[in-house]
Amino acid sequence: MTYQELIKISKEKYKIDDKTIDYLIKHYFKLQEIDKSNNSKIDKEKVKDFKDKAELIKKGIPIQYVIGNVDFYGYEFNIKEGVLIPRFETEELIFYTKQYILNYFNDNISLIDVGTGSGVIGLSLKKEIPNLKATLIDISFDAIELSKQNAKKLGVEVDIYKSDMLKEVIKKNKKYDVLISNPPYLKEDEEIMDIVKKYEPETALYGGPDGLKYYDLILKDAKKILNDKALIAFEIGADQKEDLIALSQKYFKGTKYEVKKDLQGRDRMFFIFYNIFD
Ligand SMILES: C[S@@+](CC[C@H](N)C(=O)[O-])C[C@H]1O[C@@H](n2cnc3c(N)ncnc32)[C@H](O)[C@@H]1O
């Protein structure tokens, strides 16, 4: 079977749309581009495995889980069911946080990624700023296992362990310059797409009745694990800006904060500059 034939049956038999077919073929066969004039035969075993994957996509399973990896901030991460699929918006959180770290901190910078999931935030920042000392924590066993796998895959040394929010972190008596988190922030009754509801882990999505539970838990304890000068960086829901301002001023009274918009113009990132002055 050739690539052309594979594209045809993906469309006709498995009812997969053009964009998804393109993504699937490129990722599965590790191609930059699909050369449609290439008439060489694809290995039979590969075709069979590809068809099995197409079947899963037809059933509605997210393509990232089917392929088992995602591209994020220029790096390839493994991904599996039970762990949240990283979203593009989170790349923007990394972009800004990296700038702030380089602007405001010098050597020996320590960072903690709270609710690390597949490890994308902590590990991408570690790749971008190699001398960073990064700690990644999550409550989910699957997330811990996967982020460890990803650290190995990317060839970086980081500390990864299980913690319910900051509980275990506080016990370790270590202090950090940067706390970054994309915690679960959906409201309990928020409507979400079926594909997300059905396949992505609930513990990664919901943040209590008002969606603010984890921001509150983190900010309440943050000073116990932060250095006297520190940066807090959060991904937030598009309608949570005012709530985050109130929470930040409750626990970090008078401290400077900043809200950043994502590329679609939505308020999606919140930064607290604790004793950081220009
Ligand atoms: C929105 S996901 C973010 C995952 C990843 N950081 C990302 O951006 O793709 C939230 C993560 O928080 C974790 N989490 C939920 N409750 C937690 C808790 N009590 N303590 C630590 N992590 C928790 C979930 O397991 C999940 O991995």
The ligand as an ORCA input file, in Angstrom:
! r2SCAN-3c Opt
* xyz 0 1
  C      -4.811     21.111     33.835
  S      -3.787     19.732     34.211
  C      -2.209     20.387     33.722
  C      -1.222     19.350     33.283
  C       0.060     19.945     32.679
  N       0.738     20.808     33.607
  C      -0.265     20.708     31.412
  O      -0.223     21.936     31.421
  O      -0.566     20.064     30.394
  C      -3.750     19.773     35.971
  C      -2.856     18.748     36.646
  O      -3.003     18.920     38.072
  C      -2.997     17.644     38.683
  N      -3.669     17.719     39.986
  C      -4.994     17.701     40.260
  N      -5.212     17.759     41.586
  C      -3.990     17.844     42.169
  C      -3.550     17.914     43.527
  N      -4.414     17.925     44.538
  N      -2.227     17.984     43.761
  C      -1.336     17.960     42.725
  N      -1.693     17.885     41.431
  C      -2.998     17.819     41.153
  C      -3.700     16.743     37.694
  O      -3.384     15.395     37.920
  C      -3.190     17.297     36.363
  O      -2.055     16.620     35.944
*
